[in-house]
């Protein structure tokens, strides 16, 4: 169970509250650069999955045709 908690902590990042007296009542999360990179990859995939899969299938098909040819 510790591994799952460590991954969750890495994924979410460290919570940093706003300084006292600021107009915002909420804080923010500071993520590790690897977590930021993976968040970017996941959001890109979720936004563009409709063309990623056909592109990958066509590239694999071309590779099969070229190697068999």
C-alpha positions in Angstrom: 0.0 0.0 0.0 2.9 2.3 0.5 3.9 2.3 -3.2 0.4 3.4 -4.2 0.5 6.3 -1.7 4.0 7.3 -2.9 2.8 7.3 -6.5 -0.3 9.4 -5.5 1.9 11.8 -3.6 4.2 12.2 -6.6 1.3 12.6 -9.1 -0.5 15.2 -7.1 2.6 17.1 -5.8 3.2 19.0 -2.6 0.4 21.3 -1.4 1.5 24.8 -0.9 -1.1 27.1 0.9 -1.4 30.7 0.0 0.4 33.1 2.4 -1.7 34.6 5.2 -3.5 37.8 4.2 -3.7 37.0 0.5 -7.1 37.4 -1.3 -7.1 33.8 -2.4 -8.2 31.2 0.2 -6.9 28.2 -1.7 -3.4 26.9 -2.3 -1.7 25.2 -5.2 0.3 22.1 -5.8 4.0 22.1 -6.7 4.7 19.0 -8.9 7.9 17.3 -9.7 9.1 18.0 -13.3 8.5 14.3 -14.2 4.9 14.6 -12.9 4.4 17.7 -15.0 5.8 15.9 -18.1 3.5 12.9 -17.5 0.5 15.2 -16.9 1.2 16.9 -20.2 1.4 13.6 -22.1 -1.8 12.4 -20.5 -3.7 15.6 -21.3 -2.3 15.5 -24.9 -3.5 11.9 -25.3 -6.9 12.6 -23.9 -7.3 15.6 -26.3 -6.1 13.8 -29.4 -6.7 10.1 -29.0 -9.0 10.1 -32.0 -6.1 10.6 -34.5 -3.3 8.9 -32.4 -4.7 5.4 -32.8 -5.4 5.5 -36.6 -1.9 7.0 -37.0 -0.3 4.2 -35.0 -2.2 1.5 -36.8 -1.2 2.9 -40.2 2.4 3.2 -39.2 2.4 -0.4 -38.0 0.7 -1.5 -41.2 3.4 0.3 -43.3 6.1 -1.3 -41.3 4.6 -4.7 -41.9 4.3 -4.0 -45.7 7.9 -2.7 -45.9 9.4 -5.7 -44.0 7.4 -8.3 -45.9 7.9 -6.6 -49.3 
